[in-house]
């Protein structure tokens, strides 16, 4: 997972994440990663519209951001 996250720092491509907070609340977030350490990720959270620090061990799932596209019929 570390290599995957690191590649998104360089590209500044957002990712989708399922995250469990310390109180057990599970949220779906879209983030842009800026820094990674052994225990934490510093990222811009598009849900909260500010920079946040996420514990890596609280990330339940992380995958490429798939923006919904509107199709004209």
C-alpha positions as CSV (number, residue, x, y, z in Angstrom):
1,X,0.0,0.0,0.0
2,X,2.9,2.4,0.7
3,X,4.1,2.4,-2.9
4,X,0.6,3.0,-4.1
5,X,0.2,6.0,-1.8
6,X,3.6,7.4,-2.6
7,X,2.8,7.4,-6.3
8,X,-0.2,9.6,-5.6
9,X,1.9,12.2,-3.8
10,X,3.9,12.7,-7.0
11,X,0.9,12.8,-9.3
12,X,-1.3,14.8,-7.0
13,X,-4.2,12.5,-8.2
14,X,-7.0,12.2,-5.6
15,X,-7.9,8.8,-4.2
16,X,-11.1,7.5,-2.5
17,X,-10.7,6.1,1.0
18,X,-13.0,4.3,3.5
19,X,-11.8,5.5,6.9
20,X,-12.7,4.6,10.5
21,X,-12.2,7.3,13.0
22,X,-11.0,6.7,16.5
23,X,-14.6,6.7,17.8
24,X,-15.6,4.0,15.3
25,X,-17.4,6.3,12.7
26,X,-16.8,5.0,9.2
27,X,-16.7,7.6,6.4
28,X,-16.1,7.7,2.6
29,X,-13.6,10.4,1.7
30,X,-11.8,11.7,-1.4
31,X,-8.3,12.9,-0.5
32,X,-5.3,14.3,-2.1
33,X,-2.1,13.0,-0.4
34,X,0.7,15.4,0.5
35,X,2.9,13.5,3.0
36,X,3.2,10.0,4.3
37,X,4.9,8.7,7.5
38,X,5.0,5.3,9.1
39,X,1.8,6.0,11.0
40,X,0.1,9.0,9.4
41,X,-1.0,10.5,6.1
42,X,-1.3,14.2,5.6
43,X,-3.9,15.0,2.9
44,X,-6.4,17.5,1.7
45,X,-9.8,16.1,2.5
46,X,-12.4,17.1,-0.1
47,X,-15.3,16.2,2.2
48,X,-14.2,18.5,5.0
49,X,-12.5,21.0,2.6
50,X,-9.3,21.3,4.6
51,X,-6.0,19.5,5.4
52,X,-6.3,16.5,7.7
53,X,-4.1,13.9,9.3
54,X,-5.2,10.3,9.0
55,X,-3.9,7.3,10.9
56,X,-2.7,4.7,8.4
57,X,-4.0,1.9,10.6
58,X,-7.5,3.4,10.4
59,X,-7.7,3.2,6.6
60,X,-10.1,0.3,5.8
61,X,-9.8,0.7,2.0
62,X,-8.1,3.0,-0.5
63,X,-8.5,3.0,-4.3
64,X,-8.3,5.3,-7.3
65,X,-10.8,8.2,-7.5
66,X,-13.5,7.5,-10.1
67,X,-15.2,10.8,-10.8
68,X,-18.8,10.4,-11.9
69,X,-19.3,11.6,-15.4
70,X,-22.5,13.1,-16.7
71,X,-23.5,11.9,-20.1
72,X,-25.6,13.9,-22.5
73,X,-28.3,11.8,-24.2
